[in-house]
Amino acid sequence: MKSQDTPFEGGPMDGRVLPVLLGMTGHPPKTYRIPVPDPAGGPPTVLVYRRVPRGQSKRLGLNQGWKYVYDATGRGGDGGPMWPWSRKPAADPAPAPDAAPFRKPDDTQG
């Protein structure tokens, strides 16, 4: 398998460069999770890093590689595709309790 030395920014891994395995497309994974064992024997803490572009070339604007940035929220994305039909529907706002019922402009009733 092919790997690439990828820098990490932020969090406990700040400034380190680790070899990261590349996928079939030649890119490292979008999120990189690092389990850190608990010294007291509890469940391990998981550090989450997100992949971002390292920079762009001046002339053509091409990507010059990738780096990982610490994600303090720990979610790192759901990892799946965003399908338009899988979005949660927006909640309809409830009318105010003191609002008058809707009437047409041509209603003659008072």
C-alpha positions, 0 to 999 in steps of 0.5 A, spaced: 500 500 500 502 507 498 502 512 504 504 519 504 507 523 510 502 528 512 502 533 517 498 534 523 496 541 526 492 543 533 491 538 539 496 533 542 499 531 535 501 538 533 507 539 529 508 531 528 508 528 521 505 521 520 505 516 514 498 515 512 495 510 508 492 513 501 486 510 498 484 508 491 484 515 489 491 517 492 488 521 497 488 520 505 482 519 508 477 525 510 477 524 517 483 520 521 481 518 528 487 516 533 485 512 539 489 514 546 489 509 551 487 511 558 492 511 563 487 509 569 484 503 564 478 506 562 475 507 555 480 510 550 480 517 548 479 518 541 482 524 537 479 526 531 483 530 525 479 533 519 483 533 512 484 540 509 488 542 503 495 544 505 495 550 500 494 551 492 500 553 487 500 560 485 499 559 477 494 554 476 491 553 483 492 546 484 492 542 490 499 541 493 497 536 498 493 535 504 494 536 512 490 534 518 487 539 523 484 537 530 477 537 530 475 539 537 468 537 537 470 530 536 465 528 531 469 529 524 463 528 520 458 522 519 463 519 513 457 518 509 455 521 502 450 527 503 444 525 499 438 530 498 433 526 500 436 524 506 436 531 509 431 532 515 425 536 513 425 543 516 420 544 522 414 548 520 414 554 525 407 553 530 403 560 529 403 564 535 397 562 540 394 569 540 395 570 532 388 571 528 386 566 524 388 567 516 382 571 512 382 572 505 382 580 503 375 580 500 372 577 506 367 582 509 366 579 515 368 583 521 
